[in-house]
Amino acid sequence: MPAQAGRLLTMALCALVFAAPVIAQQRSLLAKCWAPDALAAKAGENIAQKHNHSFDAPPTDGWLTTAPDTSDIPFGAIRRVTLPPGRKLIALTFDLCEQPGEIAGYDGAVVDYLRREGVKATFFAGGKWMRSHEERARQLMSDPLFEIGNHSEAHRNLRLLYGQRLHDEVLGPQRAYEAIRTRLTQTQCAAADPAAMQSLAPRLTLFRFPYGACNPAALREVHDEGMRVIQWDLSTGDPTPGVSAVAIARAMLRAKPGSIVVSHANGRGWHTAAALPLAIPKLRQMGYEFVTVSELLAAGEPVITQGCYNSRPGDTDRYDHPLVQRHPLLHDAKLPPQ
């Protein structure tokens, strides 16, 4: 057996051996800490609150888990994963971003559907979003179907930042995550199940750049903090209100084995909740299995680029436009050429 095939087989066997007890522990924590109605979507929760600066100022101190050794972390942006022949895995990802001057939403209908259907997913959460939605962040952290990734502090364009500002924007979600995780351990329900708490990762290991925009300095900052950069090879286009549920579902059905699909669950995936029941059953009929990004990475070889983009190199340059810099909530608007 070739060395690569043997390595993949070993990882698959380990996953089968260890996944079941970890999932059982975490499901116990989720069930102990929240009743079903507390997990369910609430009316209006997906609607953003504009002109709200309550969580704009992040904490810039506090203890942080030491970054791991980075020698095995590839430099660059992972867009998809090349899988062994016959494996049909997809990673669904949902961004939970929140910019200054707003409190973004939480699309509980998306999460409810994923839980009801047993669909694994990865949520890339901003530090500001986690702080303004702490209870929902705790629930996502405690659910074995999901993993949490870092989506920067407040969805700024990181290739326009440098020095301490860049550093704080990258580490903001880690600070929020560790603080929330610590407070979760102190709750009565979690204290009664310490084994389950230990199964919750102490550190975020995946990072997604806002706007799909990066440069070498920003890539280096993320790499040196021990995180893999996860972009995507398939965008559903769901932040555009005119993109229908049918169009989003059609986009998802273009996925290939090893695809990473990007959507939103912060209220700006306008028709995402309606699209999931259209696409997911069909993808399953086609033989696809839904996994987290970490599971996808463990199953094959990542496809890495040295830059970031949406669908083709250079198509995120418009986010450097001065109008977006002054009014970041216009990031989905059609801008004039520079």
QUILINTA-V939259 format. One record per residue. PSI is psi in radians with two decimals (NA if undefined). NEAR is the number of other C-alpha atoms within 12 Angstrom. D_LAST is the distance of its C-alpha to the last C-alpha in whole Angstrom. Layout:
# QUILINTA-V939259
psi=<PSI,PSI>
near=<NEAR,NEAR>
d_last=<D_LAST,D_LAST>
This chain:
# QUILINTA-V939259
psi=<2.27,2.66,-0.73,-0.77,-0.68,-0.69,-0.76,-0.68,-0.72,-0.78,-0.68,-0.74,-0.70,-0.70,-0.71,-0.65,-0.72,-0.33,-0.76,-0.88,-0.63,-0.78,-0.73,-0.73,-0.81,-0.64,-0.63,-0.75,-0.77,-0.77,-0.61,-0.55,-0.38,2.32,2.75,-0.67,-0.41,-0.43,-0.42,2.76,2.56,2.46,2.31,-0.10,-0.35,-0.08,2.25,2.55,1.92,2.76,0.66,1.99,0.32,-0.58,0.37,-0.59,1.86,2.69,2.39,0.17,-2.93,2.60,2.46,2.45,2.37,2.36,2.47,2.99,2.32,0.12,-0.46,0.05,2.14,2.56,2.19,-3.06,2.21,2.19,-0.50,-3.10,2.31,2.12,2.76,2.66,2.39,-0.25,2.27,1.45,2.50,2.47,1.97,2.29,2.54,2.16,2.40,1.32,2.69,2.23,2.92,2.53,0.27,2.85,1.95,3.06,3.14,1.98,1.47,-0.45,-0.60,-0.87,-0.71,-0.76,-0.78,-0.76,-0.78,-0.64,-0.01,0.68,2.13,2.62,2.84,2.27,2.13,1.87,2.41,2.67,-0.73,-0.73,-0.76,-0.67,-0.59,-0.18,0.90,-0.73,-0.73,-0.65,-0.73,-0.75,-0.77,-0.70,-0.59,-0.06,2.16,-0.26,-0.38,2.73,2.73,2.33,2.94,2.20,0.54,2.94,-0.94,0.60,0.76,2.81,1.84,-0.32,-0.03,0.04,2.77,2.89,-2.41,-0.61,-0.73,-0.78,-0.82,-0.62,-0.62,-0.69,-0.14,-0.84,-0.57,-0.74,-0.78,-0.78,-0.82,-0.70,-0.76,-0.72,-0.72,-0.77,-0.56,-0.69,-0.43,-0.10,2.71,-0.71,-0.68,-0.64,-0.49,-0.16,1.16,-0.51,-0.65,-0.72,-0.65,-0.41,-0.20,2.17,2.35,-0.25,2.50,2.31,-0.06,2.50,2.42,2.27,2.31,2.52,0.02,0.55,2.25,3.00,3.05,-0.66,-0.73,-0.70,-0.71,-0.73,-0.81,-0.78,-0.80,-0.28,0.19,0.50,2.54,2.40,2.14,1.94,-2.23,2.84,-0.04,2.05,2.34,-0.26,0.32,-0.25,-0.17,2.03,-0.50,-0.12,2.01,2.94,-0.68,-0.72,-0.70,-0.78,-0.74,-0.69,-0.77,-0.60,-0.14,0.00,2.63,2.86,2.23,0.06,2.59,2.06,2.28,2.27,-3.01,2.55,0.43,0.38,-0.14,0.16,1.47,-0.61,0.38,-0.76,-0.64,-0.42,-0.58,-0.81,-0.30,-0.64,-0.75,-0.80,-0.67,-0.70,-0.67,-0.69,-0.50,-0.01,0.17,2.57,2.43,2.26,2.87,2.88,-0.74,-0.69,-0.64,-0.76,-0.64,-0.30,-0.16,-2.71,2.19,2.53,2.05,2.38,2.76,0.14,3.08,2.56,3.00,-1.25,-0.33,2.61,2.35,-0.19,-0.04,0.10,-0.46,-0.35,-0.13,-0.02,2.37,-0.55,-0.69,-0.65,-0.64,-0.55,1.36,-0.36,-0.11,0.32,-0.24,0.08,2.74,2.07,2.68,2.69,2.58,NA>
near=<9,8,9,16,17,15,18,25,19,17,21,22,15,16,21,15,13,15,19,15,17,25,26,21,27,35,30,26,36,34,23,24,31,24,14,15,12,18,30,23,24,19,13,16,23,30,21,29,23,16,15,17,19,20,28,24,20,30,21,21,15,16,16,22,20,19,22,19,14,19,14,12,27,27,30,33,38,38,38,35,36,27,26,24,13,15,24,27,39,45,45,51,48,48,50,51,46,43,43,31,23,27,35,41,37,44,39,36,32,42,41,30,28,36,25,18,18,20,33,36,42,45,47,47,51,48,48,44,45,47,36,39,33,27,24,36,39,38,39,43,42,40,41,36,37,38,40,46,46,47,51,49,46,44,44,41,39,38,34,25,25,22,16,15,23,30,29,32,42,51,45,41,45,48,35,45,45,33,28,32,34,26,20,33,28,17,20,16,23,32,19,18,27,20,20,31,35,22,29,36,26,27,33,43,37,39,49,53,48,40,38,43,40,42,30,22,24,41,39,30,35,42,32,28,35,30,40,37,48,55,48,41,38,33,38,40,32,37,32,25,19,17,23,24,28,23,26,37,32,26,30,39,31,25,36,29,33,41,42,41,44,43,43,43,45,44,37,35,42,32,33,48,35,27,33,39,27,25,28,35,23,20,28,23,13,20,19,28,30,37,34,34,45,39,34,41,35,28,37,32,24,33,26,24,26,23,32,36,32,31,22,18,16,18,17,27,27,28,37,29,22,19,20,25,22,15,20,26,29,20,30,22,17,13,18,11,11,10>
d_last=<55,52,51,47,49,52,49,47,51,52,49,49,53,52,50,52,55,53,50,53,55,51,50,54,53,50,51,54,52,49,52,54,51,50,52,50,49,48,45,45,42,42,41,38,37,34,32,30,31,28,28,31,30,34,33,30,32,33,36,35,38,41,42,40,42,42,39,41,41,38,40,40,36,34,30,27,26,29,28,31,35,37,40,44,45,46,44,42,40,37,35,34,31,30,28,29,26,26,24,25,26,27,30,29,32,34,35,38,39,37,39,42,42,41,44,46,45,46,42,41,37,35,33,30,31,29,31,30,31,34,36,35,37,39,42,40,39,42,43,40,42,45,45,45,43,40,38,36,33,31,27,26,27,25,22,20,17,20,17,16,20,23,27,29,26,25,29,29,26,28,32,31,32,35,36,36,38,41,42,42,44,46,47,47,50,52,52,56,55,53,55,58,56,55,55,52,50,50,49,46,43,43,40,36,36,33,29,26,23,21,18,19,17,19,19,23,24,23,25,28,28,29,31,33,34,36,33,32,28,28,25,26,27,27,25,26,23,25,23,22,25,25,26,30,32,33,30,30,33,32,30,32,35,32,33,35,38,36,33,31,30,27,28,28,31,30,30,26,28,29,31,32,35,36,35,37,40,39,38,40,43,42,40,44,46,44,45,42,43,40,40,38,36,38,41,39,38,42,42,40,38,34,32,29,26,24,21,20,18,19,20,19,17,13,13,13,10,8,11,10,7,9,10,12,13,15,16,17,19,16,15,16,14,12,9,6,4,0>
